[in-house]
Amino acid sequence: NAGVTQTPKFRVLKTGQSMTLLCAQDMNHEYMYWYRQDPGMGLRLIHYSVGEGTTAKGEVPDGYNVSRLKKQNFLLGLESAAPSQTSVYFCASSSIGGLSYNEQFFGPGTRLTVL
Amino acid sequence: AQKVTQAQTEISVVEKEDVTLDCVYETRDTTYYLFWYKQPPSGELVFLIRRNSFDEQNEISGRYSWNFQKSTSSFNFTITASQVVDSAVYFCALSEAGDTDKLIFGTGTRLQVFP
């Protein structure tokens, strides 16, 4: 049981390049989230999904797109990276029921630098 | 609107001292959940506790204790007899019931425990 995994762990992009971050969970969780963490600002929600095929905007969605084609995967895309998107990205998942209801399980994070 | 305030940006203590991390929250909902997460230097997010709004009992887990007071909208975290391994950034977070478990994070408190 790997929990929540993120690929890649580190990435350096040039301004204007695109990339996709992959999040995978093996806990059969319905909800998945993408957050970004910036110094002094805590974690802020980018996008989230309440189930396969559904996505919704969070607090800071601009410049990002997401897709959830399979229940276990949640992809975060940057179409044209900007230096302001330099951050650490965390994926999380949670269940709508069971003992761990409402608790979010986090991946190890992806450190992205945009030059 | 929901908000979580952690006014203490950084705290430094010497080993074996007790330390309290403050968390003040704002929400209009009567049903909500409060969390504490630990982020050690390695970067992962470690779940510490979840408390729902109907349970105001204080909780103790080893050297950790939490004081939840609805009257002051606070959910403070105390570490007794701190240890160097407690050095980390600690985040308080809020989730409102029925809002797909989205977490609103505070900006975090960096705790440094010196030997």
Interface residues (C-beta under 8 A of the other chain):
Chain A: Y31 Y33 Y35 G40 M41 G42 L43 R44 L45 Y48 V50 A56 G58 V88 F90 A92 S94 N102 E103 Q104 F105 F106 P108 G109
Chain B: V4 T9 Y33 F35 Y37 G43 E44 L45 F47 R50 F91 S95 T100 D101 K102 L103 F105 G106 T107 G108
